[in-house]
Amino acid sequence: MYGPQQGQHSRLNGVPAARQMAPQMYGYMQSQGQHQHQQHHGHSQHQHQHHGQHQHLHQHQHQHQHHTHPQQQQQHPHQQTQDHAASSAFSSGILSNVAPFTPQNGGAAARAQQGQPLSEHMNDQLKAFKESERAHQSMTEQHQPHFFARAKAAENRGLGPVLSSITTAANNNSEDKPVDGEEEDRGRPVIVEKTDDRQDWMSLDFSGQGLRAISMTLFNRYDFLEELYLCSNNLTYLSPAVGQLRKLRHLDLSNNQLTELPPELGMCTPLRKLLVFNNQIRELPVELGALHSLELLGVQGNPLHNETKQMLVDNGTKALINHLKENAPVPMPPEPRMPVPLLEGISPSAERLRILSWNILCDRYATAAVYGYTPSGALEWEYRRKVIMDEFREREPDVLCLQEVSGDAFESFFSPELAQLDYRGVYWPKTRVTHMRDKTEQGRVDGCAIFYKNTKYILLDKQLVDFRSVAINRPDMKATEDVFNRVMPKDQIGVFCLFESRATGARFIVVNAHLCWEENLADVKAVQTGILMEQVTKMSERYTRKPAIAMDEKKLVRSTMTDELSELTPENSPAMPSPSQEYRSNTDIPLLVCGDYNSIYNSAVYELLDRGRVAPEHPDLAGHSYGNFTRDGISHPFSLRSAYAHVRGTQQDLTFTNYTPTFSGVLDYIWYSTNTFDAVELLGPPDYHYLKRVAGFPSYHFPSDHIQVMADFVFKARKEKKGAGDHDRGGASSRV
């Protein structure tokens, strides 16, 4: 991993050649037998090892020590000097190699001298420091590399002492509360690797190897690591690529020669233990403020600034991390998201429609418990809603599809604010609101909203889709256990509207939905989508028979705040309004399907919308019972395509719409009917360079954990109406 072997007595990263074999144990590409050997020789984390394996491991360790110890004693004189210096430093006391606190600044040494009890935070610090000291002595004096791997193997066999604060904390994290927390039924997806490959070890121990540098392979290919030990080496630099190890819960860099920590370390938000004892670090990067799960920051033996030391001694790790987070300067804004053209040569007379879809993150869910990596100022609703409105003003969409809009926010903020920009809105909250009596609580329930340009479009119809109500009333579903146990507890909704253009008379349907988020409810999401498209199909058939609007009504506009009608102003009134268009078939009506579907590309939801059908054998549906949906499959009659499918796999690809420490992926979509629309432009991806030090959204420049998706479309030209004797039912009718 660290380069080719050299001569018998050569040195690699400052280590005698005889010790080069240890890093090779942990190579990435190994045979199954090597993996088993690796698990028993340092990476074993499971309590269910067999006695025979234990015996083999014990024999192997004994042989390894017997053969390597003589050569390890023949160290380079410089190495012996370093080891002796380290041993002397430790023998002189815990705080011997760092400037002690004075009585004036309340240092630990001064308190101990005065007989004052140390704080709980300092006790934890010193306890971990002593354990680190013991490990360092074992490696420098007894020449036992891979100290922590050996200790853990012995611990798993029931032998040897347990290093409680260093070696066991990460193993117990699975029993802790979720790192990012939850509230109500609002949560975030996590990446679930659907693969047959197993990963049976999560720890890597390179301690005591005399390493001067770390191969980039470690950061590029070992992103599954949860524990990493790089202590007791000769490292002077830690690569920013460490930020790629976003599953780390324990990182030990003690007893090196580091002078600084990379800001990218703040990307490792699951970290519970970060130990940097006995280095030369004077300052902590403010980006470490994102490590909201950190329980212990071990800094003893570093020349840190007194203010940082004092805060750590008095208030502990969490207070220091919070201080770094809250006092960090607002970073420079990212480069703006640029438009991505898809079609050129669009006729100026073609009717364009711009639609934007965005999960704006309901204020009720934007809490420090869920988004501990975000500064409180960036979580405040007053701040976030201003950034959201600035985005609307800049993009100027014709139609807005918003998710996670609370009733209060719709009534008291978005409706009046967007009214000033010529928008009128339609809104429904989640169905739980019907079970609440308290008006305040009702106002806090979130739902879906559709806003549209009032002077450009006329609202002809609006519909709510209550997924669980429809499911429980379907004759083929209402008796199934899965409907009661899986669909009924989720109260997400969908909304869709029928609009008509004042200028051209073109009619179109806009769908906005927000599905449940749980990864283990992929079947429920498919059922919710199937119900949504089933309702759109039924209503669109009725819309083909909807009467035309009288020409005089084309110049009447409803108030953005009330239902009162008034005349359009001359500048907003189309000079020559066109009559309402007619449609022979429901699939002839232009259709846009938007929202947060909490589903990735290989899901049943995506397949259903993109291909028009999902088979009952799909993994998301297999093993469940939902009447006709799981007997015959789910389908719809529309020819839909995701707008961003045009750039998938290119440099303009939008690789995520939801960005958090535990998940980064595409969940939000705009589908359009390909027989009625042409996609001509997209809103491009965010500045990926900006994200190298941003652990997750929301942030000061991204007010939600989702980013908006936006696309421009043009209505395709309609075919001429067939003659009376022409019975081609596949053709579209002309304008009347």
DAHU-V401000 format. One record per pair of residues at least 6 apart in sequence whose ideal C-beta (glycine too) atoms are under 6 Angstrom apart, sorted by the first residue. I is the first residue (numbers start at 1). J is the second residue. D is the distance in Angstrom with one decimal. If there is no record, write none. Layout:
# DAHU-V401000
<<I & J & D> <I & J & D>>
This chain:
# DAHU-V401000
<<1 & 23 & 5.6> <1 & 27 & 5.6> <1 & 215 & 5.3> <1 & 217 & 5.9> <2 & 23 & 5.9> <2 & 215 & 5.8> <8 & 17 & 5.9> <10 & 17 & 5.3> <12 & 20 & 5.1> <13 & 210 & 5.9> <13 & 211 & 4.4> <13 & 212 & 4.6> <14 & 210 & 4.1> <14 & 212 & 5.4> <14 & 234 & 5.1> <15 & 209 & 5.6> <15 & 210 & 3.8> <18 & 68 & 5.9> <18 & 71 & 3.7> <22 & 145 & 5.4> <22 & 146 & 6.0> <25 & 38 & 5.8> <26 & 204 & 5.7> <28 & 221 & 5.1> <39 & 201 & 5.6> <40 & 53 & 5.9> <40 & 57 & 4.4> <42 & 146 & 5.2> <42 & 149 & 2.7> <42 & 205 & 5.4> <43 & 201 & 3.7> <43 & 203 & 5.4> <44 & 153 & 5.2> <44 & 156 & 5.3> <54 & 157 & 4.8> <72 & 143 & 4.0> <83 & 140 & 4.3> <86 & 140 & 5.1> <87 & 141 & 5.6> <89 & 97 & 4.9> <90 & 133 & 5.1> <94 & 129 & 5.9> <95 & 109 & 5.2> <97 & 301 & 5.3> <98 & 301 & 5.0> <100 & 107 & 5.7> <100 & 109 & 3.8> <101 & 107 & 0.9> <101 & 108 & 5.9> <101 & 109 & 5.7> <101 & 110 & 5.3> <102 & 110 & 5.9> <103 & 110 & 4.3> <105 & 306 & 5.5> <105 & 310 & 5.8> <108 & 118 & 6.0> <108 & 122 & 5.1> <108 & 313 & 6.0> <121 & 316 & 3.6> <122 & 313 & 5.2> <124 & 296 & 6.0> <125 & 300 & 5.9> <127 & 165 & 5.9> <128 & 165 & 4.8> <128 & 298 & 5.0> <129 & 277 & 5.6> <129 & 300 & 4.4> <131 & 163 & 5.5> <131 & 166 & 5.2> <132 & 254 & 4.8> <132 & 277 & 4.8> <135 & 147 & 4.8> <136 & 232 & 5.0> <136 & 255 & 4.9> <138 & 144 & 5.1> <138 & 147 & 5.3> <139 & 147 & 5.3> <139 & 208 & 3.3> <139 & 232 & 4.8> <145 & 208 & 4.1> <145 & 209 & 5.5> <146 & 205 & 4.9> <147 & 207 & 5.4> <147 & 208 & 5.9> <148 & 167 & 6.0> <148 & 205 & 4.8> <148 & 207 & 5.8> <148 & 229 & 4.7> <149 & 205 & 3.9> <151 & 163 & 5.8> <151 & 167 & 5.9> <152 & 167 & 5.5> <154 & 160 & 3.6> <155 & 162 & 5.5> <169 & 272 & 5.8> <169 & 273 & 5.5> <170 & 226 & 5.7> <170 & 227 & 5.0> <170 & 249 & 4.3> <170 & 250 & 4.1> <173 & 249 & 5.5> <179 & 270 & 5.4> <179 & 293 & 4.9> <180 & 370 & 5.8> <181 & 369 & 4.0> <181 & 370 & 4.9> <183 & 365 & 6.0> <186 & 365 & 4.6> <187 & 517 & 5.2> <188 & 660 & 5.4> <188 & 663 & 5.8> <189 & 517 & 6.0> <189 & 519 & 5.6> <189 & 663 & 4.8> <190 & 662 & 4.8> <190 & 663 & 5.4> <191 & 663 & 5.6> <192 & 519 & 5.4> <199 & 224 & 5.3> <202 & 226 & 4.1> <203 & 227 & 3.9> <204 & 225 & 5.7> <204 & 228 & 5.4> <205 & 229 & 4.4> <206 & 230 & 5.4> <207 & 229 & 4.5> <207 & 231 & 4.7> <207 & 232 & 5.2> <208 & 232 & 4.5> <209 & 233 & 5.9> <210 & 234 & 5.7> <211 & 233 & 4.2> <212 & 234 & 4.9> <219 & 241 & 3.7> <219 & 244 & 5.0> <223 & 244 & 5.5> <223 & 245 & 5.8> <225 & 245 & 5.5> <226 & 247 & 5.5> <226 & 249 & 4.9> <227 & 250 & 4.3> <228 & 251 & 5.3> <229 & 252 & 4.8> <230 & 253 & 5.4> <231 & 252 & 4.5> <231 & 254 & 4.2> <231 & 255 & 5.3> <232 & 255 & 4.4> <233 & 256 & 5.5> <235 & 256 & 4.1> <236 & 257 & 4.7> <238 & 262 & 5.6> <240 & 262 & 4.4> <240 & 264 & 4.1> <242 & 265 & 5.8> <243 & 264 & 3.2> <243 & 267 & 3.6> <245 & 268 & 5.9> <246 & 267 & 5.9> <246 & 268 & 5.9> <248 & 268 & 4.6> <248 & 271 & 5.6> <249 & 270 & 5.2> <249 & 272 & 4.9> <250 & 273 & 4.6> <251 & 274 & 5.4> <252 & 275 & 4.5> <253 & 276 & 4.9> <254 & 275 & 5.0> <254 & 277 & 3.8> <254 & 278 & 5.8> <255 & 278 & 4.7> <256 & 279 & 5.5> <258 & 279 & 4.3> <258 & 281 & 6.0> <259 & 280 & 4.8> <261 & 285 & 6.0> <263 & 285 & 4.2> <263 & 287 & 3.9> <263 & 693 & 5.4> <264 & 693 & 6.0> <266 & 287 & 3.4> <266 & 288 & 5.2> <266 & 290 & 4.1> <266 & 695 & 6.0> <267 & 695 & 5.1> <269 & 290 & 5.6> <269 & 373 & 5.3> <269 & 661 & 4.1> <269 & 695 & 5.0> <270 & 293 & 5.9> <271 & 291 & 5.2> <271 & 294 & 5.4> <272 & 293 & 5.8> <272 & 295 & 4.9> <273 & 296 & 5.1> <274 & 297 & 5.3> <275 & 298 & 3.8> <276 & 299 & 5.9> <277 & 298 & 5.1> <277 & 300 & 5.3> <277 & 301 & 5.0> <278 & 301 & 3.7> <279 & 302 & 5.4> <281 & 302 & 4.5> <282 & 303 & 5.3> <286 & 324 & 5.0> <286 & 328 & 3.8> <287 & 693 & 5.6> <288 & 324 & 5.5> <289 & 321 & 5.8> <289 & 324 & 3.6> <289 & 325 & 2.8> <289 & 328 & 5.5> <290 & 373 & 4.1> <290 & 695 & 4.3> <291 & 321 & 5.5> <292 & 372 & 3.0> <292 & 373 & 5.3> <294 & 317 & 5.6> <294 & 321 & 5.4> <296 & 317 & 5.5> <297 & 317 & 4.5> <311 & 320 & 5.0> <312 & 320 & 5.1> <325 & 375 & 5.5> <326 & 375 & 5.7> <330 & 700 & 5.1> <333 & 701 & 5.2> <334 & 687 & 3.6> <334 & 690 & 3.6> <334 & 701 & 5.9> <335 & 687 & 4.1> <337 & 683 & 5.6> <337 & 684 & 5.2> <337 & 686 & 5.7> <338 & 684 & 4.6> <339 & 681 & 5.4> <340 & 652 & 4.6> <340 & 682 & 4.4> <340 & 684 & 4.6> <341 & 681 & 5.3> <342 & 646 & 5.3> <342 & 679 & 5.4> <342 & 680 & 5.5> <343 & 680 & 4.4> <346 & 680 & 5.7> <346 & 714 & 5.9> <350 & 714 & 4.3> <351 & 504 & 5.2> <351 & 715 & 4.8> <352 & 712 & 5.9> <352 & 714 & 5.4> <353 & 398 & 5.3> <353 & 713 & 5.0> <354 & 397 & 4.7> <354 & 398 & 5.0> <354 & 712 & 4.8> <355 & 397 & 5.9> <355 & 399 & 4.5> <355 & 592 & 5.8> <356 & 395 & 5.8> <356 & 397 & 4.0> <356 & 400 & 5.5> <356 & 708 & 5.6> <356 & 710 & 4.2> <357 & 401 & 4.3> <357 & 594 & 3.9> <357 & 668 & 6.0> <357 & 670 & 5.7> <357 & 709 & 5.2> <358 & 402 & 5.8> <358 & 708 & 3.9> <359 & 403 & 4.3> <359 & 404 & 5.2> <359 & 596 & 4.4> <359 & 706 & 4.0> <360 & 388 & 5.6> <360 & 402 & 5.6> <360 & 404 & 5.8> <360 & 704 & 5.1> <361 & 404 & 5.8> <361 & 704 & 3.8> <361 & 705 & 5.7> <362 & 404 & 4.1> <362 & 406 & 5.3> <362 & 446 & 4.1> <363 & 381 & 4.1> <364 & 444 & 5.3> <366 & 379 & 5.0> <373 & 695 & 4.8> <373 & 696 & 5.7> <374 & 698 & 5.4> <378 & 698 & 5.8> <378 & 699 & 5.6> <378 & 700 & 4.7> <384 & 703 & 3.9> <385 & 413 & 6.0> <387 & 703 & 4.2> <388 & 703 & 5.4> <389 & 417 & 5.7> <398 & 453 & 5.1> <399 & 452 & 5.1> <399 & 510 & 5.7> <400 & 451 & 4.1> <401 & 450 & 5.7> <401 & 512 & 3.9> <401 & 594 & 4.1> <402 & 449 & 4.6> <403 & 448 & 5.6> <403 & 514 & 4.2> <403 & 596 & 4.7> <404 & 446 & 4.7> <405 & 449 & 4.6> <406 & 444 & 5.6> <406 & 446 & 4.9> <407 & 429 & 5.2> <407 & 443 & 4.5> <407 & 445 & 6.0> <408 & 443 & 3.9> <410 & 427 & 4.7> <410 & 449 & 5.7> <415 & 425 & 5.6> <418 & 451 & 5.5> <419 & 560 & 3.7> <422 & 453 & 5.5> <422 & 454 & 5.4> <422 & 455 & 5.6> <423 & 451 & 4.3> <424 & 454 & 4.4> <424 & 560 & 4.7> <425 & 449 & 5.5> <425 & 451 & 4.4> <426 & 450 & 4.8> <426 & 462 & 4.9> <426 & 497 & 5.8> <427 & 449 & 4.4> <428 & 447 & 5.1> <428 & 464 & 4.8> <428 & 493 & 5.9> <428 & 495 & 5.5> <429 & 445 & 4.4> <429 & 447 & 3.6> <430 & 445 & 5.5> <430 & 447 & 5.4> <430 & 491 & 4.7> <430 & 493 & 5.9> <431 & 466 & 5.4> <431 & 491 & 4.5> <432 & 491 & 4.9> <433 & 442 & 5.1> <433 & 445 & 4.5> <436 & 442 & 4.9> <448 & 495 & 4.6> <448 & 512 & 4.9> <448 & 514 & 5.7> <450 & 497 & 5.4> <450 & 510 & 6.0> <450 & 512 & 5.2> <454 & 557 & 5.8> <454 & 560 & 5.7> <455 & 557 & 5.9> <455 & 572 & 4.0> <457 & 499 & 4.4> <458 & 500 & 4.7> <460 & 498 & 4.4> <460 & 500 & 5.6> <461 & 498 & 4.3> <462 & 497 & 4.8> <463 & 496 & 5.4> <463 & 539 & 5.9> <464 & 495 & 6.0> <465 & 494 & 3.8> <465 & 532 & 5.4> <465 & 535 & 5.0> <466 & 493 & 6.0> <467 & 528 & 4.5> <467 & 531 & 5.3> <468 & 487 & 5.6> <468 & 488 & 5.0> <470 & 531 & 4.9> <471 & 477 & 5.3> <471 & 483 & 5.2> <471 & 487 & 4.8> <472 & 478 & 5.3> <476 & 627 & 2.9> <476 & 628 & 4.9> <477 & 483 & 5.0> <477 & 626 & 5.8> <477 & 627 & 4.2> <480 & 625 & 4.6> <482 & 624 & 5.0> <482 & 625 & 5.2> <482 & 626 & 6.0> <486 & 524 & 5.2> <487 & 524 & 5.5> <487 & 527 & 5.8> <490 & 516 & 4.5> <492 & 514 & 5.5> <492 & 515 & 5.6> <492 & 516 & 5.4> <494 & 513 & 3.7> <494 & 532 & 4.5> <495 & 512 & 5.0> <496 & 509 & 5.9> <496 & 511 & 4.2> <496 & 536 & 5.8> <497 & 510 & 5.3> <498 & 509 & 5.5> <498 & 543 & 5.5> <499 & 508 & 5.7> <500 & 507 & 4.9> <502 & 554 & 5.2> <502 & 574 & 5.6> <502 & 577 & 5.8> <503 & 574 & 4.1> <504 & 578 & 5.0> <505 & 578 & 4.2> <505 & 579 & 5.2> <505 & 580 & 4.7> <505 & 581 & 4.8> <506 & 581 & 5.5> <506 & 715 & 5.4> <507 & 581 & 6.0> <507 & 589 & 6.0> <508 & 590 & 3.9> <509 & 589 & 5.9> <509 & 591 & 4.9> <510 & 592 & 5.0> <511 & 536 & 6.0> <511 & 593 & 4.4> <512 & 594 & 5.3> <512 & 595 & 5.1> <513 & 532 & 5.6> <513 & 595 & 4.0> <514 & 595 & 5.7> <514 & 596 & 4.9> <515 & 525 & 4.7> <515 & 528 & 5.1> <515 & 597 & 5.1> <515 & 598 & 5.0> <516 & 524 & 5.6> <517 & 598 & 4.6> <522 & 620 & 4.0> <523 & 620 & 5.5> <523 & 621 & 5.6> <523 & 624 & 4.6> <525 & 599 & 5.5> <525 & 605 & 5.1> <526 & 604 & 3.9> <526 & 605 & 5.7> <526 & 620 & 5.3> <526 & 621 & 5.9> <527 & 626 & 5.4> <529 & 605 & 4.8> <529 & 608 & 5.6> <530 & 629 & 5.5> <530 & 634 & 3.9> <533 & 636 & 3.9> <537 & 636 & 5.9> <540 & 586 & 3.6> <540 & 589 & 5.5> <541 & 586 & 4.6> <544 & 583 & 4.8> <544 & 586 & 5.8> <548 & 580 & 3.7> <549 & 580 & 5.1> <554 & 577 & 4.0> <555 & 568 & 5.0> <555 & 573 & 5.2> <556 & 565 & 4.7> <557 & 568 & 5.1> <558 & 565 & 5.8> <579 & 736 & 5.4> <581 & 735 & 5.1> <582 & 733 & 4.7> <582 & 736 & 5.5> <583 & 589 & 5.0> <584 & 733 & 5.1> <587 & 637 & 5.4> <587 & 638 & 5.8> <588 & 732 & 4.7> <590 & 673 & 5.8> <590 & 676 & 3.8> <590 & 677 & 5.7> <591 & 638 & 5.6> <591 & 673 & 4.2> <592 & 672 & 5.4> <593 & 671 & 4.1> <594 & 670 & 5.1> <596 & 667 & 5.9> <596 & 668 & 5.1> <597 & 605 & 5.3> <597 & 669 & 6.0> <598 & 667 & 5.2> <599 & 605 & 3.8> <599 & 606 & 5.7> <600 & 665 & 5.5> <604 & 614 & 4.7> <604 & 618 & 4.7> <604 & 620 & 3.7> <604 & 621 & 5.9> <607 & 614 & 4.8> <608 & 614 & 4.3> <608 & 634 & 5.6> <609 & 640 & 5.4> <609 & 671 & 5.3> <612 & 635 & 5.9> <612 & 636 & 5.8> <613 & 633 & 5.9> <613 & 635 & 4.0> <614 & 633 & 6.0> <614 & 634 & 5.2> <615 & 633 & 4.8> <616 & 630 & 4.8> <616 & 633 & 5.0> <621 & 630 & 5.5> <624 & 630 & 5.7> <638 & 673 & 5.4> <639 & 673 & 5.9> <639 & 674 & 4.9> <639 & 675 & 5.3> <640 & 671 & 4.3> <641 & 674 & 5.1> <642 & 669 & 5.4> <642 & 671 & 5.5> <643 & 670 & 4.5> <643 & 679 & 5.0> <643 & 711 & 4.0> <644 & 654 & 5.2> <647 & 653 & 5.2> <652 & 684 & 5.5> <654 & 685 & 5.0> <656 & 664 & 4.5> <656 & 665 & 5.4> <657 & 666 & 5.1> <657 & 667 & 5.5> <657 & 668 & 4.0> <657 & 706 & 5.6> <657 & 707 & 5.6> <658 & 667 & 4.7> <658 & 706 & 5.2> <659 & 696 & 5.9> <659 & 697 & 4.8> <660 & 696 & 4.1> <660 & 705 & 5.5> <661 & 695 & 5.2> <661 & 696 & 4.6> <668 & 706 & 5.9> <668 & 709 & 5.2> <670 & 709 & 5.5> <670 & 711 & 5.1> <676 & 716 & 5.6> <677 & 713 & 4.3> <678 & 714 & 5.1> <679 & 711 & 5.7> <679 & 713 & 5.7> <680 & 712 & 5.1> <680 & 714 & 5.6> <681 & 712 & 4.0> <682 & 711 & 5.3> <683 & 710 & 3.9> <697 & 705 & 4.7> <698 & 704 & 5.6> <698 & 705 & 5.8> <718 & 732 & 5.4> <718 & 734 & 5.6> <719 & 731 & 5.2> <719 & 732 & 5.1> <720 & 734 & 5.3> <721 & 733 & 5.2> <721 & 734 & 3.9> <722 & 728 & 5.6> <722 & 731 & 5.7>>
